[in-house]
Amino acid sequence: MKLKAIRIFFLAAFALSLFVSIDLGLNVLYTLIPEFQDGIPSYSILQSTFGVFGSSWTRGTFFFAFAKAIWVTFALGIVNLLLSAIQIWKK
């Protein structure tokens, strides 16, 4: 039962991390396409809903946040795979 709760927690963390990574990735993509720009655009669901990024983000800031988010998502994916393997091995 304890392992199942841990797996659910890490699966939820992975889903949230994946959503944030995609959101930041779209921001990076839209700042690189000149046709979409009128300054530094913010095409973020998180920004428009919660205002999490503030107003002073640049291309570099979005890129570095996106890179960190991808690494966190990758690490959480590995943790989820390991937890799945442990659960299969215990059966």
GUVOPA-625810 format. One record per residue: residue number from 1; residue in one letter; x, y, z of N, C-alpha, C in turn. Coordinates in steps of 0.001 Angstrom, whole numbers. Layout:
BEGIN
<pt resi="NUM" resn="a" n_px="X" n_py="Y" n_pz="Z" ca_px="X" ca_py="Y" ca_pz="Z" c_px="X" c_py="Y" c_pz="Z"/>
...
// end
This chain:
BEGIN
<pt resi="1" resn="m" n_px="824" n_py="-1198" n_pz="0" ca_px="0" ca_py="0" ca_pz="0" c_px="868" c_py="1262" c_pz="0"/>
<pt resi="2" resn="k" n_px="1976" n_py="1208" n_pz="747" ca_px="2874" ca_py="2361" ca_pz="827" c_px="3523" c_py="2639" c_pz="-532"/>
<pt resi="3" resn="l" n_px="3922" n_py="1584" n_pz="-1230" ca_px="4532" ca_py="1748" ca_pz="-2553" c_px="3536" c_py="2340" c_pz="-3550"/>
<pt resi="4" resn="k" n_px="2287" n_py="1933" n_pz="-3436" ca_px="1267" ca_py="2463" ca_pz="-4349" c_px="1066" c_py="3970" c_pz="-4132"/>
<pt resi="5" resn="a" n_px="1070" n_py="4406" n_pz="-2874" ca_px="923" ca_py="5835" ca_pz="-2582" c_px="2120" c_py="6622" c_pz="-3110"/>
<pt resi="6" resn="i" n_px="3305" n_py="6050" n_pz="-2970" ca_px="4512" ca_py="6709" ca_pz="-3490" c_px="4445" c_py="6809" c_pz="-5005"/>
<pt resi="7" resn="r" n_px="4003" n_py="5735" n_pz="-5662" ca_px="3883" ca_py="5768" ca_pz="-7131" c_px="2882" c_py="6804" c_pz="-7593"/>
<pt resi="8" resn="i" n_px="1756" n_py="6908" n_pz="-6894" ca_px="737" ca_py="7897" ca_pz="-7256" c_px="1298" c_py="9312" c_pz="-7101"/>
<pt resi="9" resn="f" n_px="2022" n_py="9556" n_pz="-6018" ca_px="2621" ca_py="10872" ca_pz="-5802" c_px="3596" c_py="11222" c_pz="-6925"/>
<pt resi="10" resn="f" n_px="4494" n_py="10294" n_pz="-7258" ca_px="5487" ca_py="10583" ca_pz="-8296" c_px="4868" c_py="10645" c_pz="-9689"/>
<pt resi="11" resn="l" n_px="3791" n_py="9926" n_pz="-9918" ca_px="3104" ca_py="10030" ca_pz="-11203" c_px="2437" c_py="11401" c_pz="-11343"/>
<pt resi="12" resn="a" n_px="1834" n_py="11888" n_pz="-10261" ca_px="1237" ca_py="13229" ca_pz="-10282" c_px="2311" c_py="14298" c_pz="-10462"/>
<pt resi="13" resn="a" n_px="3447" n_py="14123" n_pz="-9789" ca_px="4555" ca_py="15077" ca_pz="-9946" c_px="5079" c_py="15061" c_pz="-11380"/>
<pt resi="14" resn="f" n_px="5160" n_py="13872" n_pz="-11982" ca_px="5604" ca_py="13762" ca_pz="-13375" c_px="4629" c_py="14465" c_pz="-14314"/>
<pt resi="15" resn="a" n_px="3325" n_py="14264" n_pz="-14100" ca_px="2316" ca_py="14902" ca_pz="-14954" c_px="2394" c_py="16425" c_pz="-14846"/>
<pt resi="16" resn="l" n_px="2527" n_py="16934" n_pz="-13628" ca_px="2648" ca_py="18380" ca_pz="-13435" c_px="3925" c_py="18914" c_pz="-14079"/>
<pt resi="17" resn="s" n_px="5018" n_py="18201" n_pz="-13904" ca_px="6292" ca_py="18614" ca_pz="-14483" c_px="6234" c_py="18603" c_pz="-16014"/>
<pt resi="18" resn="l" n_px="5564" n_py="17609" n_pz="-16569" ca_px="5419" ca_py="17541" ca_pz="-18025" c_px="4603" c_py="18722" c_pz="-18541"/>
<pt resi="19" resn="f" n_px="3537" n_py="19076" n_pz="-17835" ca_px="2716" ca_py="20218" ca_pz="-18225" c_px="3531" c_py="21510" c_pz="-18195"/>
<pt resi="20" resn="v" n_px="4296" n_py="21718" n_pz="-17130" ca_px="5119" ca_py="22926" ca_pz="-17016" c_px="6190" c_py="22949" c_pz="-18105"/>
<pt resi="21" resn="s" n_px="6791" n_py="21801" n_pz="-18400" ca_px="7820" ca_py="21732" ca_pz="-19450" c_px="7243" c_py="22080" c_pz="-20814"/>
<pt resi="22" resn="i" n_px="6076" n_py="21552" n_pz="-21116" ca_px="5434" ca_py="21863" ca_pz="-22405" c_px="5082" c_py="23344" c_pz="-22471"/>
<pt resi="23" resn="d" n_px="4557" n_py="23876" n_pz="-21373" ca_px="4189" ca_py="25293" ca_pz="-21330" c_px="5407" c_py="26189" c_pz="-21545"/>
<pt resi="24" resn="l" n_px="6497" n_py="25897" n_pz="-20849" ca_px="7728" ca_py="26681" ca_pz="-21035" c_px="8309" c_py="26478" c_pz="-22431"/>
<pt resi="25" resn="g" n_px="8223" n_py="25269" n_pz="-22962" ca_px="8715" ca_py="24996" ca_pz="-24310" c_px="7973" c_py="25806" c_pz="-25360"/>
<pt resi="26" resn="l" n_px="6666" n_py="25927" n_pz="-25188" ca_px="5893" ca_py="26754" ca_pz="-26123" c_px="6282" c_py="28222" c_pz="-26009"/>
<pt resi="27" resn="n" n_px="6561" n_py="28684" n_pz="-24797" ca_px="7032" ca_py="30056" ca_pz="-24627" c_px="8354" c_py="30277" c_pz="-25349"/>
<pt resi="28" resn="v" n_px="9284" n_py="29329" n_pz="-25205" ca_px="10577" ca_py="29441" ca_pz="-25891" c_px="10361" c_py="29445" c_pz="-27401"/>
<pt resi="29" resn="l" n_px="9518" n_py="28556" n_pz="-27889" ca_px="9256" ca_py="28477" ca_pz="-29324" c_px="8670" c_py="29786" c_pz="-29854"/>
<pt resi="30" resn="y" n_px="7680" n_py="30332" n_pz="-29150" ca_px="7035" ca_py="31552" ca_pz="-29625" c_px="7943" c_py="32772" c_pz="-29529"/>
<pt resi="31" resn="t" n_px="8906" n_py="32772" n_pz="-28616" ca_px="9823" ca_py="33910" ca_pz="-28579" c_px="10854" c_py="33830" c_pz="-29700"/>
<pt resi="32" resn="l" n_px="11036" n_py="32652" n_pz="-30289" ca_px="12002" ca_py="32503" ca_pz="-31381" c_px="11405" c_py="32748" c_pz="-32760"/>
<pt resi="33" resn="i" n_px="10073" n_py="32757" n_pz="-32876" ca_px="9416" ca_py="32978" ca_pz="-34165" c_px="9077" c_py="34460" c_pz="-34294"/>
<pt resi="34" resn="p" n_px="9714" n_py="35160" n_pz="-35223" ca_px="9522" ca_py="36612" ca_pz="-35332" c_px="8082" c_py="37038" c_pz="-35629"/>
<pt resi="35" resn="e" n_px="7329" n_py="36229" n_pz="-36340" ca_px="5961" ca_py="36613" ca_pz="-36696" c_px="5040" c_py="36727" c_pz="-35485"/>
<pt resi="36" resn="f" n_px="5371" n_py="36038" n_pz="-34403" ca_px="4529" ca_py="36052" ca_pz="-33216" c_px="4943" c_py="37108" c_pz="-32201"/>
<pt resi="37" resn="q" n_px="6002" n_py="37844" n_pz="-32481" ca_px="6564" ca_py="38739" ca_pz="-31471" c_px="6083" c_py="40163" c_pz="-31614"/>
<pt resi="38" resn="d" n_px="5818" n_py="40740" n_pz="-30489" ca_px="5632" ca_py="42187" ca_pz="-30367" c_px="6304" c_py="42581" c_pz="-29058"/>
<pt resi="39" resn="g" n_px="7585" n_py="42329" n_pz="-29012" ca_px="8350" ca_py="42440" ca_pz="-27771" c_px="8655" c_py="41024" c_pz="-27304"/>
<pt resi="40" resn="i" n_px="8522" n_py="40779" n_pz="-26041" ca_px="8699" ca_py="39439" ca_pz="-25489" c_px="7309" c_py="38886" c_pz="-25200"/>
<pt resi="41" resn="p" n_px="6824" n_py="37975" n_pz="-26022" ca_px="5472" ca_py="37470" ca_pz="-25832" c_px="5404" c_py="36461" c_pz="-24695"/>
<pt resi="42" resn="s" n_px="4234" n_py="36308" n_pz="-24169" ca_px="4008" ca_py="35282" ca_pz="-23156" c_px="2770" c_py="34501" c_pz="-23571"/>
<pt resi="43" resn="y" n_px="2978" n_py="33354" n_pz="-24173" ca_px="1885" ca_py="32501" ca_pz="-24610" c_px="1763" c_py="31334" c_pz="-23645"/>
<pt resi="44" resn="s" n_px="1602" n_py="31636" n_pz="-22399" ca_px="1643" ca_py="30620" ca_pz="-21367" c_px="296" c_py="30493" c_pz="-20682"/>
<pt resi="45" resn="i" n_px="-140" n_py="29254" n_pz="-20515" ca_px="-1362" ca_py="29012" ca_pz="-19755" c_px="-1111" c_py="29341" c_pz="-18286"/>
<pt resi="46" resn="l" n_px="69" n_py="28972" n_pz="-17792" ca_px="400" ca_py="29259" ca_pz="-16398" c_px="472" c_py="30756" c_pz="-16140"/>
<pt resi="47" resn="q" n_px="1051" n_py="31497" n_pz="-17084" ca_px="1187" ca_py="32945" ca_pz="-16914" c_px="-176" c_py="33626" c_pz="-16960"/>
<pt resi="48" resn="s" n_px="-995" n_py="33259" n_pz="-17927" ca_px="-2282" ca_py="33937" ca_pz="-18057" c_px="-3241" c_py="33558" c_pz="-16935"/>
<pt resi="49" resn="t" n_px="-3112" n_py="32352" n_pz="-16383" ca_px="-4014" ca_py="31923" ca_pz="-15322" c_px="-3537" c_py="32327" c_pz="-13940"/>
<pt resi="50" resn="f" n_px="-2267" n_py="32060" n_pz="-13648" ca_px="-1755" ca_py="32264" ca_pz="-12295" c_px="-736" c_py="33393" c_pz="-12171"/>
<pt resi="51" resn="g" n_px="-202" n_py="33877" n_pz="-13284" ca_px="813" ca_py="34930" ca_pz="-13242" c_px="2116" c_py="34472" c_pz="-12624"/>
<pt resi="52" resn="v" n_px="2512" n_py="33227" n_pz="-12876" ca_px="3671" ca_py="32652" ca_pz="-12196" c_px="5013" c_py="33171" c_pz="-12707"/>
<pt resi="53" resn="f" n_px="5078" n_py="33674" n_pz="-13914" ca_px="6365" ca_py="34067" ca_pz="-14483" c_px="6690" c_py="35535" c_pz="-14278"/>
<pt resi="54" resn="g" n_px="5766" n_py="36313" n_pz="-13809" ca_px="6024" ca_py="37734" ca_pz="-13655" c_px="6054" c_py="38424" c_pz="-15009"/>
<pt resi="55" resn="s" n_px="6594" n_py="39617" n_pz="-15064" ca_px="6587" ca_py="40359" ca_pz="-16327" c_px="7980" c_py="40643" c_pz="-16860"/>
<pt resi="56" resn="s" n_px="9021" n_py="40200" n_pz="-16176" ca_px="10378" ca_py="40562" ca_pz="-16597" c_px="11169" c_py="39372" c_pz="-17147"/>
<pt resi="57" resn="w" n_px="10506" n_py="38429" n_pz="-17766" ca_px="11211" ca_py="37269" ca_pz="-18323" c_px="11707" c_py="37592" c_pz="-19727"/>
<pt resi="58" resn="t" n_px="12903" n_py="37117" n_pz="-20044" ca_px="13484" ca_py="37309" ca_pz="-21368" c_px="13551" c_py="35956" c_pz="-22071"/>
<pt resi="59" resn="r" n_px="14046" n_py="35959" n_pz="-23295" ca_px="14212" ca_py="34690" ca_pz="-24027" c_px="15137" c_py="33741" c_pz="-23280"/>
<pt resi="60" resn="g" n_px="16229" n_py="34284" n_pz="-22802" ca_px="17187" ca_py="33460" ca_pz="-22074" c_px="16595" c_py="32871" c_pz="-20803"/>
<pt resi="61" resn="t" n_px="15814" n_py="33672" n_pz="-20095" ca_px="15187" ca_py="33188" ca_pz="-18869" c_px="14224" c_py="32042" c_pz="-19171"/>
<pt resi="62" resn="f" n_px="13403" n_py="32218" n_pz="-20212" ca_px="12496" ca_py="31144" ca_pz="-20611" c_px="13273" c_py="29899" c_pz="-21022"/>
<pt resi="63" resn="f" n_px="14349" n_py="30084" n_pz="-21768" ca_px="15123" ca_py="28939" ca_pz="-22237" c_px="15739" c_py="28167" c_pz="-21070"/>
<pt resi="64" resn="f" n_px="16363" n_py="28877" n_pz="-20129" ca_px="17001" ca_py="28192" ca_pz="-19002" c_px="15973" c_py="27529" c_pz="-18085"/>
<pt resi="65" resn="a" n_px="14822" n_py="28162" n_pz="-17903" ca_px="13754" ca_py="27534" ca_pz="-17113" c_px="13229" c_py="26290" c_pz="-17820"/>
<pt resi="66" resn="f" n_px="13118" n_py="26363" n_pz="-19152" ca_px="12671" ca_py="25213" ca_pz="-19938" c_px="13680" c_py="24072" c_pz="-19835"/>
<pt resi="67" resn="a" n_px="14964" n_py="24392" n_pz="-19921" ca_px="15995" ca_py="23360" ca_pz="-19824" c_px="15959" c_py="22674" c_pz="-18463"/>
<pt resi="68" resn="k" n_px="15798" n_py="23444" n_pz="-17407" ca_px="15708" ca_py="22855" ca_pz="-16065" c_px="14451" c_py="21999" c_pz="-15923"/>
<pt resi="69" resn="a" n_px="13340" n_py="22481" n_pz="-16478" ca_px="12088" ca_py="21731" ca_pz="-16389" c_px="12184" c_py="20400" c_pz="-17141"/>
<pt resi="70" resn="i" n_px="12885" n_py="20393" n_pz="-18270" ca_px="13060" ca_py="19145" ca_pz="-19023" c_px="13872" c_py="18149" c_pz="-18202"/>
<pt resi="71" resn="w" n_px="14923" n_py="18605" n_pz="-17539" ca_px="15730" ca_py="17703" ca_pz="-16709" c_px="14928" c_py="17157" c_pz="-15529"/>
<pt resi="72" resn="v" n_px="14119" n_py="17990" n_pz="-14910" ca_px="13283" ca_py="17526" ca_pz="-13804" c_px="12266" c_py="16505" c_pz="-14306"/>
<pt resi="73" resn="t" n_px="11663" n_py="16767" n_pz="-15464" ca_px="10705" ca_py="15827" ca_pz="-16041" c_px="11380" c_py="14507" c_pz="-16370"/>
<pt resi="74" resn="f" n_px="12580" n_py="14565" n_pz="-16922" ca_px="13331" ca_py="13353" ca_pz="-17244" c_px="13619" c_py="12543" c_pz="-15970"/>
<pt resi="75" resn="a" n_px="14058" n_py="13219" n_pz="-14915" ca_px="14364" ca_py="12537" ca_pz="-13654" c_px="13111" c_py="11906" c_pz="-13053"/>
<pt resi="76" resn="l" n_px="11996" n_py="12618" n_pz="-13091" ca_px="10753" ca_py="12050" ca_pz="-12574" c_px="10273" c_py="10875" c_pz="-13416"/>
<pt resi="77" resn="g" n_px="10525" n_py="10921" n_pz="-14717" ca_px="10194" ca_py="9784" ca_pz="-15573" c_px="11005" c_py="8552" c_pz="-15200"/>
<pt resi="78" resn="i" n_px="12291" n_py="8747" n_pz="-14927" ca_px="13152" ca_py="7633" ca_pz="-14503" c_px="12670" c_py="7067" c_pz="-13169"/>
<pt resi="79" resn="v" n_px="12316" n_py="7941" n_pz="-12232" ca_px="11811" ca_py="7489" ca_pz="-10933" c_px="10536" c_py="6664" c_pz="-11122"/>
<pt resi="80" resn="n" n_px="9647" n_py="7124" n_pz="-11991" ca_px="8414" ca_py="6375" ca_pz="-12246" c_px="8699" c_py="5016" c_pz="-12870"/>
<pt resi="81" resn="l" n_px="9662" n_py="4960" n_pz="-13782" ca_px="10025" ca_py="3668" ca_pz="-14372" c_px="10603" c_py="2721" c_pz="-13327"/>
<pt resi="82" resn="l" n_px="11454" n_py="3236" n_pz="-12462" ca_px="12037" ca_py="2404" ca_pz="-11410" c_px="10977" c_py="1904" c_pz="-10428"/>
<pt resi="83" resn="l" n_px="10053" n_py="2769" n_pz="-10053" ca_px="8986" ca_py="2345" ca_pz="-9148" c_px="8090" c_py="1290" c_pz="-9795"/>
<pt resi="84" resn="s" n_px="7840" n_py="1435" n_pz="-11092" ca_px="7062" ca_py="414" ca_pz="-11801" c_px="7800" c_py="-912" c_pz="-11839"/>
<pt resi="85" resn="a" n_px="9097" n_py="-859" n_pz="-12085" ca_px="9901" ca_py="-2083" ca_pz="-12114" c_px="9924" c_py="-2758" c_pz="-10750"/>
<pt resi="86" resn="i" n_px="10024" n_py="-1969" n_pz="-9686" ca_px="10011" ca_py="-2531" ca_pz="-8337" c_px="8677" c_py="-3198" c_pz="-8044"/>
<pt resi="87" resn="q" n_px="7599" n_py="-2557" n_pz="-8454" ca_px="6281" ca_py="-3141" ca_pz="-8205" c_px="6085" c_py="-4436" c_pz="-8987"/>
<pt resi="88" resn="i" n_px="6565" n_py="-4479" n_pz="-10221" ca_px="6474" ca_py="-5706" ca_pz="-11017" c_px="7351" c_py="-6793" c_pz="-10414"/>
<pt resi="89" resn="w" n_px="8541" n_py="-6426" n_pz="-9957" ca_px="9461" ca_py="-7387" ca_pz="-9373" c_px="8905" c_py="-7978" c_pz="-8069"/>
<pt resi="90" resn="k" n_px="8165" n_py="-7163" n_pz="-7288" ca_px="7620" ca_py="-7645" ca_pz="-6026" c_px="6472" c_py="-8632" c_pz="-6209"/>
<pt resi="91" resn="k" n_px="5815" n_py="-8612" n_pz="-7352" ca_px="4676" ca_py="-9514" ca_pz="-7575" c_px="5071" c_py="-10933" c_pz="-7710"/>
// end
